Amino acid sequence: MTYTINMDELLKINSDAQYLINETDDPKELDLIKQDFLGKKGTLTIAMKAIAGLPEDIRPEVGRLANEIKQDLEKKIEEKKQTQKDAKKNVSDSIKNESKTTISSSSTIDVTQPADFKSQPPLGHLHLVTQAIAEITSIFEKIGFARVRYPEVEWDYYAFEALNFPENHPARDDWETFFIKAAKDPKLGPMILTPHTSSGQIREMEQNKPPIRMLNIAKCYRRQSDVSHTPMFHQFEGLVVAENISITHLKGVLDYFVKSYFGENRISRIRPYQFQFTEPSFEVDVSCGVCNGRGCRLCKEGWLEMGGAGIVHPNVLKYCKIDSKKYSGFAFGWGVERVLMMKEGLELDDLRMLYSSNLDFLKQF
Protein backbone atom coordinates (compact mmCIF):
# COMPACT_ATOMS: atom_id res chain seq x y z
CA MET A 1 0.00 0.00 0.00
CA THR A 2 1.44 3.38 -1.03
CA TYR A 3 1.24 6.22 1.56
CA THR A 4 0.18 9.56 0.08
CA ILE A 5 0.51 13.03 1.68
CA ASN A 6 -0.88 16.50 1.05
CA MET A 7 -0.54 19.96 2.57
CA ASP A 8 -3.65 19.67 4.77
CA GLU A 9 -2.32 16.50 6.36
CA LEU A 10 1.05 18.18 7.02
CA LEU A 11 -0.69 21.10 8.69
CA LYS A 12 -2.71 18.65 10.82
CA ILE A 13 0.51 16.90 11.91
CA ASN A 14 2.06 20.26 12.81
CA SER A 15 -1.02 21.31 14.81
CA ASP A 16 -1.05 18.07 16.81
CA ALA A 17 2.66 18.27 17.57
CA GLN A 18 2.49 21.95 18.61
CA TYR A 19 -0.41 21.24 20.97
CA LEU A 20 1.42 18.39 22.69
CA ILE A 21 4.61 20.44 23.06
CA ASN A 22 2.76 23.38 24.62
CA GLU A 23 0.82 21.19 27.05
CA THR A 24 3.75 19.38 28.67
CA ASP A 25 6.34 20.48 31.23
CA ASP A 26 7.96 17.05 31.48
CA PRO A 27 11.34 16.63 29.68
CA LYS A 28 10.67 12.92 29.22
CA GLU A 29 7.37 13.61 27.48
CA LEU A 30 9.14 16.05 25.17
CA ASP A 31 11.53 13.29 24.15
CA LEU A 32 8.59 10.98 23.42
CA ILE A 33 6.85 13.67 21.33
CA LYS A 34 10.04 14.22 19.35
CA GLN A 35 10.33 10.48 18.76
CA ASP A 36 6.66 10.18 17.74
CA PHE A 37 6.85 12.97 15.16
CA LEU A 38 10.52 13.31 14.14
CA GLY A 39 11.99 9.85 14.86
CA LYS A 40 12.77 7.23 12.17
CA LYS A 41 9.20 5.96 12.40
CA GLY A 42 7.71 9.30 13.38
CA THR A 43 4.55 10.65 11.78
CA LEU A 44 6.27 13.58 10.06
CA THR A 45 9.22 11.47 8.94
CA ILE A 46 6.92 8.94 7.19
CA ALA A 47 4.94 11.79 5.63
CA MET A 48 8.13 13.36 4.25
CA LYS A 49 9.18 10.05 2.67
CA ALA A 50 5.84 9.94 0.87
CA ILE A 51 6.54 13.29 -0.80
CA ALA A 52 8.72 11.52 -3.39
CA GLY A 53 5.59 9.84 -4.80
CA LEU A 54 3.72 13.07 -5.38
CA PRO A 55 3.30 14.61 -8.86
CA GLU A 56 6.22 16.82 -9.86
CA ASP A 57 4.09 19.99 -10.08
CA ILE A 58 3.16 19.95 -6.36
CA ARG A 59 6.14 18.05 -4.94
CA PRO A 60 8.41 21.15 -4.33
CA GLU A 61 5.72 23.12 -2.51
CA VAL A 62 4.71 20.22 -0.25
CA GLY A 63 8.38 19.40 0.39
CA ARG A 64 9.13 23.01 1.39
CA LEU A 65 6.20 23.03 3.85
CA ALA A 66 7.29 19.72 5.37
CA ASN A 67 10.85 21.00 5.94
CA GLU A 68 9.56 24.20 7.55
CA ILE A 69 7.33 22.18 9.87
CA LYS A 70 10.22 19.87 10.80
CA GLN A 71 12.58 22.76 11.56
CA ASP A 72 9.90 24.59 13.57
CA LEU A 73 9.08 21.52 15.68
CA GLU A 74 12.75 20.85 16.40
CA LYS A 75 13.22 24.47 17.45
CA LYS A 76 10.11 24.46 19.66
CA ILE A 77 11.16 21.26 21.40
CA GLU A 78 14.66 22.61 22.13
CA GLU A 79 13.29 25.92 23.37
CA LYS A 80 10.85 24.13 25.70
CA LYS A 81 13.66 21.96 27.07
CA GLN A 82 15.82 25.03 27.71
CA THR A 83 12.94 26.79 29.49
CA GLN A 84 12.50 23.77 31.73
CA LYS A 85 16.22 23.67 32.51
CA ASP A 86 16.25 27.37 33.43
CA ALA A 87 13.22 26.96 35.70
CA LYS A 88 14.79 23.97 37.41
CA LYS A 89 18.03 25.90 37.95
CA ASN A 90 16.15 28.86 39.49
CA VAL A 91 14.35 26.53 41.91
CA SER A 92 17.65 24.86 42.79
CA ASP A 93 19.35 28.21 43.43
CA SER A 94 16.42 29.32 45.60
CA ILE A 95 16.60 26.14 47.67
CA LYS A 96 20.35 26.60 48.14
CA ASN A 97 19.84 30.15 49.38
CA GLU A 98 17.05 29.12 51.76
CA SER A 99 19.11 26.24 53.11
CA LYS A 100 21.47 28.76 54.68
CA THR A 101 18.72 29.83 57.10
CA THR A 102 16.54 26.70 57.35
CA ILE A 103 17.04 23.33 58.91
CA SER A 104 17.05 20.18 56.77
CA SER A 105 14.08 17.93 57.39
CA SER A 106 16.45 15.04 57.92
CA SER A 107 18.55 16.87 60.55
CA THR A 108 17.95 17.05 64.29
CA ILE A 109 16.27 20.25 65.44
CA ASP A 110 18.00 22.02 68.33
CA VAL A 111 15.19 24.00 69.97
CA THR A 112 17.71 25.87 72.14
CA GLN A 113 19.56 27.31 69.14
CA PRO A 114 19.03 31.09 68.75
CA ALA A 115 16.96 32.11 65.75
CA ASP A 116 18.55 33.86 62.80
CA PHE A 117 16.69 37.15 63.01
CA LYS A 118 18.72 38.71 60.21
CA SER A 119 16.58 36.89 57.66
CA GLN A 120 13.30 37.94 59.32
CA PRO A 121 11.42 41.16 58.55
CA PRO A 122 11.63 43.85 61.26
CA LEU A 123 8.90 43.70 63.89
CA GLY A 124 7.18 46.72 65.39
CA HIS A 125 6.04 47.15 68.97
CA LEU A 126 3.53 49.11 70.99
CA HIS A 127 4.22 52.84 71.27
CA LEU A 128 5.84 53.97 74.51
CA VAL A 129 2.69 55.87 75.59
CA THR A 130 0.52 52.80 74.88
CA GLN A 131 2.87 50.69 77.02
CA ALA A 132 2.59 53.24 79.85
CA ILE A 133 -1.23 53.25 79.66
CA ALA A 134 -1.32 49.45 79.88
CA GLU A 135 0.99 49.46 82.92
CA ILE A 136 -0.97 52.22 84.71
CA THR A 137 -4.25 50.39 84.04
CA SER A 138 -2.85 47.15 85.44
CA ILE A 139 -1.62 48.85 88.63
CA PHE A 140 -4.99 50.41 89.48
CA GLU A 141 -7.03 47.35 88.48
CA LYS A 142 -5.24 45.43 91.24
CA ILE A 143 -6.87 47.66 93.87
CA GLY A 144 -10.33 47.60 92.35
CA PHE A 145 -10.41 50.58 89.97
CA ALA A 146 -12.61 49.99 86.92
CA ARG A 147 -11.29 51.38 83.62
CA VAL A 148 -13.78 53.63 81.78
CA ARG A 149 -13.67 55.94 78.74
CA TYR A 150 -15.61 59.12 78.05
CA PRO A 151 -15.88 61.47 75.02
CA GLU A 152 -12.94 63.49 73.73
CA VAL A 153 -15.36 65.95 72.14
CA GLU A 154 -17.11 67.32 75.21
CA TRP A 155 -19.57 69.96 76.38
CA ASP A 156 -18.56 72.95 78.48
CA TYR A 157 -20.95 71.79 81.21
CA TYR A 158 -19.04 68.56 81.87
CA ALA A 159 -15.56 70.06 81.44
CA PHE A 160 -16.11 73.22 83.51
CA GLU A 161 -19.51 74.15 84.95
CA ALA A 162 -20.28 70.91 86.79
CA LEU A 163 -16.68 70.89 88.03
CA ASN A 164 -17.28 74.17 89.89
CA PHE A 165 -15.44 76.49 87.45
CA PRO A 166 -16.80 80.06 87.52
CA GLU A 167 -17.85 81.63 84.20
CA ASN A 168 -14.84 83.95 84.04
CA HIS A 169 -12.23 81.30 84.80
CA PRO A 170 -9.20 81.59 82.43
CA ALA A 171 -9.42 77.89 81.46
CA ARG A 172 -12.76 78.60 79.78
CA ASP A 173 -11.42 81.06 77.21
CA ASP A 174 -10.07 80.25 73.75
CA TRP A 175 -6.47 80.88 74.77
CA GLU A 176 -6.53 77.68 76.81
CA THR A 177 -9.27 75.49 75.31
CA PHE A 178 -10.10 74.30 71.78
CA PHE A 179 -13.68 75.22 70.88
CA ILE A 180 -15.65 73.33 68.21
CA LYS A 181 -17.56 75.31 65.57
CA ALA A 182 -20.99 73.99 66.49
CA ALA A 183 -24.20 75.41 67.87
CA LYS A 184 -24.31 75.82 71.65
CA ASP A 185 -26.53 73.48 73.59
CA PRO A 186 -29.11 75.40 75.67
CA LYS A 187 -28.13 73.51 78.81
CA LEU A 188 -24.64 72.14 78.16
CA GLY A 189 -23.11 75.22 76.50
CA PRO A 190 -20.46 75.24 73.74
CA MET A 191 -18.80 72.11 72.36
CA ILE A 192 -15.07 71.72 73.05
CA LEU A 193 -12.18 69.27 72.90
CA THR A 194 -11.95 68.04 76.47
CA PRO A 195 -9.05 69.79 78.25
CA HIS A 196 -8.84 67.20 81.05
CA THR A 197 -10.16 63.79 82.01
CA SER A 198 -11.94 65.35 85.01
CA SER A 199 -15.09 65.68 82.89
CA GLY A 200 -15.30 61.90 83.23
CA GLN A 201 -15.95 62.35 86.95
CA ILE A 202 -19.26 64.07 86.24
CA ARG A 203 -20.37 61.51 83.67
CA GLU A 204 -19.42 58.65 85.97
CA MET A 205 -21.33 60.05 88.94
CA GLU A 206 -24.37 60.78 86.75
CA GLN A 207 -24.49 57.16 85.57
CA ASN A 208 -23.50 55.35 88.77
CA LYS A 209 -24.20 55.91 92.41
CA PRO A 210 -21.65 55.29 95.22
CA PRO A 211 -19.57 53.36 95.89
CA ILE A 212 -17.51 54.41 92.83
CA ARG A 213 -13.92 53.49 92.01
CA MET A 214 -13.13 54.73 88.50
CA LEU A 215 -10.02 55.09 86.30
CA ASN A 216 -10.52 57.20 83.18
CA ILE A 217 -7.63 57.34 80.67
CA ALA A 218 -8.09 59.50 77.58
CA LYS A 219 -6.63 62.07 75.19
CA CYS A 220 -6.87 65.71 76.25
CA TYR A 221 -6.33 68.93 74.30
CA ARG A 222 -4.94 72.32 75.33
CA ARG A 223 -3.40 75.21 73.43
CA GLN A 224 0.12 74.61 74.72
CA SER A 225 3.29 73.46 72.96
CA ASP A 226 6.82 73.44 74.40
CA VAL A 227 9.38 70.94 75.71
CA SER A 228 7.00 69.81 78.46
CA HIS A 229 3.61 70.30 76.73
CA THR A 230 1.92 69.13 73.54
CA PRO A 231 -1.50 70.25 72.16
CA MET A 232 -2.69 66.63 72.50
CA PHE A 233 -1.69 64.54 75.50
CA HIS A 234 -3.02 61.74 77.70
CA GLN A 235 -4.31 61.91 81.27
CA PHE A 236 -5.42 59.27 83.74
CA GLU A 237 -8.12 60.27 86.17
CA GLY A 238 -8.95 58.42 89.35
CA LEU A 239 -12.16 58.89 91.32
CA VAL A 240 -13.29 57.20 94.53
CA VAL A 241 -16.65 58.09 96.13
CA ALA A 242 -18.05 56.25 99.14
CA GLU A 243 -18.86 56.81 102.78
CA ASN A 244 -16.14 58.11 105.11
CA ILE A 245 -13.49 58.66 102.41
CA SER A 246 -10.65 60.86 103.66
CA ILE A 247 -7.21 62.24 102.78
CA THR A 248 -5.70 59.13 104.39
CA HIS A 249 -7.24 56.96 101.66
CA LEU A 250 -5.96 59.33 98.97
CA LYS A 251 -2.41 59.24 100.38
CA GLY A 252 -2.49 55.46 100.55
CA VAL A 253 -3.45 55.19 96.86
CA LEU A 254 -0.75 57.73 95.92
CA ASP A 255 1.96 55.78 97.72
CA TYR A 256 0.75 52.52 96.21
CA PHE A 257 0.94 53.90 92.67
CA VAL A 258 4.30 55.60 93.16
CA LYS A 259 5.95 52.44 94.51
CA SER A 260 4.32 50.21 91.87
CA TYR A 261 5.20 52.44 88.91
CA PHE A 262 8.45 54.16 89.92
CA GLY A 263 9.95 51.61 92.33
CA GLU A 264 9.84 50.56 95.99
CA ASN A 265 12.40 53.16 97.04
CA ARG A 266 10.27 56.09 95.83
CA ILE A 267 7.77 57.93 98.05
CA SER A 268 5.13 60.60 97.50
CA ARG A 269 4.17 63.79 99.30
CA ILE A 270 1.25 66.21 99.00
CA ARG A 271 1.35 70.02 99.12
CA PRO A 272 -1.64 72.36 99.52
CA TYR A 273 -2.83 73.83 96.23
CA GLN A 274 -6.03 75.17 94.67
CA PHE A 275 -8.26 73.36 92.15
CA GLN A 276 -11.88 74.28 91.43
CA PHE A 277 -13.27 70.78 91.78
CA THR A 278 -11.49 69.55 94.94
CA GLU A 279 -11.34 70.96 98.48
CA PRO A 280 -8.83 70.60 100.00
CA SER A 281 -6.59 70.33 96.94
CA PHE A 282 -2.99 69.12 96.63
CA GLU A 283 -0.06 68.97 94.29
CA VAL A 284 1.55 65.54 94.37
CA ASP A 285 5.34 65.16 94.34
CA VAL A 286 7.49 62.05 93.94
CA SER A 287 10.93 61.61 95.42
CA CYS A 288 13.69 61.94 92.83
CA GLY A 289 14.98 58.63 91.49
CA VAL A 290 18.42 60.07 90.75
CA CYS A 291 19.34 61.27 94.24
CA ASN A 292 16.67 59.42 96.30
CA GLY A 293 15.33 62.69 97.69
CA ARG A 294 18.65 64.28 98.75
CA GLY A 295 18.64 66.97 96.05
CA CYS A 296 20.48 67.07 92.74
CA ARG A 297 20.76 69.02 89.48
CA LEU A 298 17.59 67.35 88.15
CA CYS A 299 15.22 67.88 91.07
CA LYS A 300 17.00 70.70 92.98
CA GLU A 301 15.33 69.81 96.30
CA GLY A 302 14.75 66.06 96.09
CA TRP A 303 11.20 66.09 94.67
CA LEU A 304 9.58 65.96 91.22
CA GLU A 305 6.06 67.28 90.64
CA MET A 306 3.66 64.60 89.36
CA GLY A 307 0.19 66.22 89.25
CA GLY A 308 -2.91 67.24 91.14
CA ALA A 309 -5.26 65.54 93.58
CA GLY A 310 -7.73 66.35 96.34
CA ILE A 311 -11.01 65.66 98.09
CA VAL A 312 -14.01 66.00 95.76
CA HIS A 313 -15.65 69.39 96.25
CA PRO A 314 -19.18 69.19 97.80
CA ASN A 315 -20.54 71.33 94.93
CA VAL A 316 -19.37 68.72 92.40
CA LEU A 317 -21.23 66.00 94.30
CA LYS A 318 -24.36 68.21 94.35
CA TYR A 319 -24.20 68.71 90.56
CA CYS A 320 -24.31 64.91 90.25
CA LYS A 321 -27.16 64.60 92.79
CA ILE A 322 -25.01 62.78 95.35
CA ASP A 323 -25.59 63.57 99.03
CA SER A 324 -22.40 65.38 100.10
CA LYS A 325 -23.27 64.89 103.77
CA LYS A 326 -23.36 61.13 103.43
CA TYR A 327 -20.66 60.57 100.81
CA SER A 328 -17.20 61.94 100.23
CA GLY A 329 -14.48 61.10 97.78
CA PHE A 330 -11.07 61.86 96.36
CA ALA A 331 -9.83 62.41 92.83
CA PHE A 332 -6.50 62.71 91.06
CA GLY A 333 -5.53 63.57 87.51
CA TRP A 334 -2.03 63.14 86.10
CA GLY A 335 -0.47 63.22 82.64
CA VAL A 336 0.55 59.84 81.25
CA GLU A 337 3.45 61.42 79.39
CA ARG A 338 4.55 63.32 82.50
CA VAL A 339 4.79 60.29 84.78
CA LEU A 340 6.44 58.42 81.92
CA MET A 341 9.16 61.09 81.68
CA MET A 342 9.78 60.73 85.43
CA LYS A 343 10.37 56.99 85.27
CA GLU A 344 13.85 55.79 86.16
CA GLY A 345 16.13 54.98 83.23
CA LEU A 346 14.16 57.06 80.72
CA GLU A 347 16.07 60.13 79.58
CA LEU A 348 13.51 62.29 77.80
CA ASP A 349 14.09 66.03 77.90
CA ASP A 350 11.47 66.99 75.28
CA LEU A 351 7.93 65.61 75.50
CA ARG A 352 7.38 66.22 71.79
CA MET A 353 9.86 63.45 70.96
CA LEU A 354 7.18 60.92 71.94
CA TYR A 355 5.05 61.98 68.97
CA SER A 356 7.80 62.38 66.41
CA SER A 357 8.63 59.90 63.64
CA ASN A 358 12.21 59.52 64.88
CA LEU A 359 12.66 55.74 64.68
CA ASP A 360 16.10 55.87 66.32
CA PHE A 361 14.33 57.19 69.43
CA LEU A 362 11.17 55.07 69.26
CA LYS A 363 12.99 51.76 68.63
CA GLN A 364 14.67 52.02 72.02
CA PHE A 365 11.41 51.06 73.71
C-alpha positions in Angstrom: 0.0 0.0 0.0 1.4 3.4 -1.0 1.2 6.2 1.6 0.2 9.6 0.1 0.5 13.0 1.7 -0.9 16.5 1.0 -0.5 20.0 2.6 -3.6 19.7 4.8 -2.3 16.5 6.4 1.0 18.2 7.0 -0.7 21.1 8.7 -2.7 18.7 10.8 0.5 16.9 11.9 2.1 20.3 12.8 -1.0 21.3 14.8 -1.1 18.1 16.8 2.7 18.3 17.6 2.5 21.9 18.6 -0.4 21.2 21.0 1.4 18.4 22.7 4.6 20.4 23.1 2.8 23.4 24.6 0.8 21.2 27.1 3.8 19.4 28.7 6.3 20.5 31.2 8.0 17.1 31.5 11.3 16.6 29.7 10.7 12.9 29.2 7.4 13.6 27.5 9.1 16.1 25.2 11.5 13.3 24.1 8.6 11.0 23.4 6.9 13.7 21.3 10.0 14.2 19.4 10.3 10.5 18.8 6.7 10.2 17.7 6.8 13.0 15.2 10.5 13.3 14.1 12.0 9.9 14.9 12.8 7.2 12.2 9.2 6.0 12.4 7.7 9.3 13.4 4.6 10.6 11.8 6.3 13.6 10.1 9.2 11.5 8.9 6.9 8.9 7.2 4.9 11.8 5.6 8.1 13.4 4.2 9.2 10.1 2.7 5.8 9.9 0.9 6.5 13.3 -0.8 8.7 11.5 -3.4 5.6 9.8 -4.8 3.7 13.1 -5.4 3.3 14.6 -8.9 6.2 16.8 -9.9 4.1 20.0 -10.1 3.2 19.9 -6.4 6.1 18.1 -4.9 8.4 21.1 -4.3 5.7 23.1 -2.5 4.7 20.2 -0.3 8.4 19.4 0.4 9.1 23.0 1.4 6.2 23.0 3.9 7.3 19.7 5.4 10.8 21.0 5.9 9.6 24.2 7.6 7.3 22.2 9.9 10.2 19.9 10.8 12.6 22.8 11.6 9.9 24.6 13.6 9.1 21.5 15.7 12.8 20.8 16.4 13.2 24.5 17.5 10.1 24.5 19.7 11.2 21.3 21.4 14.7 22.6 22.1 13.3 25.9 23.4 10.8 24.1 25.7 13.7 22.0 27.1 15.8 25.0 27.7 12.9 26.8 29.5 12.5 23.8 31.7 16.2 23.7 32.5 16.2 27.4 33.4 13.2 27.0 35.7 14.8 24.0 37.4 18.0 25.9 37.9 16.1 28.9 39.5 14.3 26.5 41.9 17.7 24.9 42.8 19.4 28.2 43.4 16.4 29.3 45.6 16.6 26.1 47.7 20.3 26.6 48.1 19.8 30.1 49.4 17.1 29.1 51.8 19.1 26.2 53.1 21.5 28.8 54.7 18.7 29.8 57.1 16.5 26.7 57.3 17.0 23.3 58.9 17.0 20.2 56.8 14.1 17.9 57.4 16.4 15.0 57.9 18.6 16.9 60.6 17.9 17.0 64.3 16.3 20.2 65.4 18.0 22.0 68.3 15.2 24.0 70.0 17.7 25.9 72.1 19.6 27.3 69.1 19.0 31.1 68.8 17.0 32.1 65.7 18.5 33.9 62.8 16.7 37.2 63.0 18.7 38.7 60.2 16.6 36.9 57.7 13.3 37.9 59.3 11.4 41.2 58.5 11.6 43.8 61.3 8.9 43.7 63.9 7.2 46.7 65.4 6.0 47.1 69.0 3.5 49.1 71.0 4.2 52.8 71.3 5.8 54.0 74.5 2.7 55.9 75.6 0.5 52.8 74.9 2.9 50.7 77.0 2.6 53.2 79.8 -1.2 53.3 79.7 -1.3 49.5 79.9 1.0 49.5 82.9 -1.0 52.2 84.7 -4.3 50.4 84.0 -2.9 47.1 85.4 -1.6 48.9 88.6 -5.0 50.4 89.5 -7.0 47.4 88.5 -5.2 45.4 91.2 -6.9 47.7 93.9 -10.3 47.6 92.4 -10.4 50.6 90.0 -12.6 50.0 86.9 -11.3 51.4 83.6 -13.8 53.6 81.8 -13.7 55.9 78.7 -15.6 59.1 78.0 -15.9 61.5 75.0 -12.9 63.5 73.7 -15.4 66.0 72.1 -17.1 67.3 75.2 -19.6 70.0 76.4 -18.6 73.0 78.5 -21.0 71.8 81.2 -19.0 68.6 81.9 -15.6 70.1 81.4 -16.1 73.2 83.5 -19.5 74.1 84.9 -20.3 70.9 86.8 -16.7 70.9 88.0 -17.3 74.2 89.9 -15.4 76.5 87.4 -16.8 80.1 87.5 -17.9 81.6 84.2 -14.8 84.0 84.0 -12.2 81.3 84.8 -9.2 81.6 82.4 -9.4 77.9 81.5 -12.8 78.6 79.8 -11.4 81.1 77.2 -10.1 80.3 73.8 -6.5 80.9 74.8 -6.5 77.7 76.8 -9.3 75.5 75.3 -10.1 74.3 71.8 -13.7 75.2 70.9 -15.7 73.3 68.2 -17.6 75.3 65.6 -21.0 74.0 66.5 -24.2 75.4 67.9 -24.3 75.8 71.7 -26.5 73.5 73.6 -29.1 75.4 75.7 -28.1 73.5 78.8 -24.6 72.1 78.2 -23.1 75.2 76.5 -20.5 75.2 73.7 -18.8 72.1 72.4 -15.1 71.7 73.1 -12.2 69.3 72.9 -11.9 68.0 76.5 -9.1 69.8 78.2 -8.8 67.2 81.0 -10.2 63.8 82.0 -11.9 65.3 85.0 -15.1 65.7 82.9 -15.3 61.9 83.2 -15.9 62.3 87.0 -19.3 64.1 86.2 -20.4 61.5 83.7 -19.4 58.6 86.0 -21.3 60.0 88.9 -24.4 60.8 86.8 -24.5 57.2 85.6 -23.5 55.4 88.8 -24.2 55.9 92.4 -21.7 55.3 95.2 -19.6 53.4 95.9 -17.5 54.4 92.8 -13.9 53.5 92.0 -13.1 54.7 88.5 -10.0 55.1 86.3 -10.5 57.2 83.2 -7.6 57.3 80.7 -8.1 59.5 77.6 -6.6 62.1 75.2 -6.9 65.7 76.2 -6.3 68.9 74.3 -4.9 72.3 75.3 -3.4 75.2 73.4 0.1 74.6 74.7 3.3 73.5 73.0 6.8 73.4 74.4 9.4 70.9 75.7 7.0 69.8 78.5 3.6 70.3 76.7 1.9 69.1 73.5 -1.5 70.2 72.2 -2.7 66.6 72.5 -1.7 64.5 75.5 -3.0 61.7 77.7 -4.3 61.9 81.3 -5.4 59.3 83.7 -8.1 60.3 86.2 -8.9 58.4 89.4 -12.2 58.9 91.3 -13.3 57.2 94.5 -16.6 58.1 96.1 -18.0 56.3 99.1 -18.9 56.8 102.8 -16.1 58.1 105.1 -13.5 58.7 102.4 -10.6 60.9 103.7 -7.2 62.2 102.8 -5.7 59.1 104.4 -7.2 57.0 101.7 -6.0 59.3 99.0 -2.4 59.2 100.4 -2.5 55.5 100.6 -3.4 55.2 96.9 -0.8 57.7 95.9 2.0 55.8 97.7 0.8 52.5 96.2 0.9 53.9 92.7 4.3 55.6 93.2 6.0 52.4 94.5 4.3 50.2 91.9 5.2 52.4 88.9 8.5 54.2 89.9 9.9 51.6 92.3 9.8 50.6 96.0 12.4 53.2 97.0 10.3 56.1 95.8 7.8 57.9 98.0 5.1 60.6 97.5 4.2 63.8 99.3 1.3 66.2 99.0 1.3 70.0 99.1 -1.6 72.4 99.5 -2.8 73.8 96.2 -6.0 75.2 94.7 -8.3 73.4 92.2 -11.9 74.3 91.4 -13.3 70.8 91.8 -11.5 69.6 94.9 -11.3 71.0 98.5 -8.8 70.6 100.0 -6.6 70.3 96.9 -3.0 69.1 96.6 -0.1 69.0 94.3 1.5 65.5 94.4 5.3 65.2 94.3 7.5 62.1 93.9 10.9 61.6 95.4 13.7 61.9 92.8 15.0 58.6 91.5 18.4 60.1 90.7 19.3 61.3 94.2 16.7 59.4 96.3 15.3 62.7 97.7 18.6 64.3 98.7 18.6 67.0 96.1 20.5 67.1 92.7 20.8 69.0 89.5 17.6 67.4 88.1 15.2 67.9 91.1 17.0 70.7 93.0 15.3 69.8 96.3 14.8 66.1 96.1 11.2 66.1 94.7 9.6 66.0 91.2 6.1 67.3 90.6 3.7 64.6 89.4 0.2 66.2 89.2 -2.9 67.2 91.1 -5.3 65.5 93.6 -7.7 66.3 96.3 -11.0 65.7 98.1 -14.0 66.0 95.8 -15.7 69.4 96.2 -19.2 69.2 97.8 -20.5 71.3 94.9 -19.4 68.7 92.4 -21.2 66.0 94.3 -24.4 68.2 94.3 -24.2 68.7 90.6 -24.3 64.9 90.2 -27.2 64.6 92.8 -25.0 62.8 95.3 -25.6 63.6 99.0 -22.4 65.4 100.1 -23.3 64.9 103.8 -23.4 61.1 103.4 -20.7 60.6 100.8 -17.2 61.9 100.2 -14.5 61.1 97.8 -11.1 61.9 96.4 -9.8 62.4 92.8 -6.5 62.7 91.1 -5.5 63.6 87.5 -2.0 63.1 86.1 -0.5 63.2 82.6 0.6 59.8 81.2 3.5 61.4 79.4 4.5 63.3 82.5 4.8 60.3 84.8 6.4 58.4 81.9 9.2 61.1 81.7 9.8 60.7 85.4 10.4 57.0 85.3 13.9 55.8 86.2 16.1 55.0 83.2 14.2 57.1 80.7 16.1 60.1 79.6 13.5 62.3 77.8 14.1 66.0 77.9 11.5 67.0 75.3 7.9 65.6 75.5 7.4 66.2 71.8 9.9 63.4 71.0 7.2 60.9 71.9 5.0 62.0 69.0 7.8 62.4 66.4 8.6 59.9 63.6 12.2 59.5 64.9 12.7 55.7 64.7 16.1 55.9 66.3 14.3 57.2 69.4 11.2 55.1 69.3 13.0 51.8 68.6 14.7 52.0 72.0 11.4 51.1 73.7 
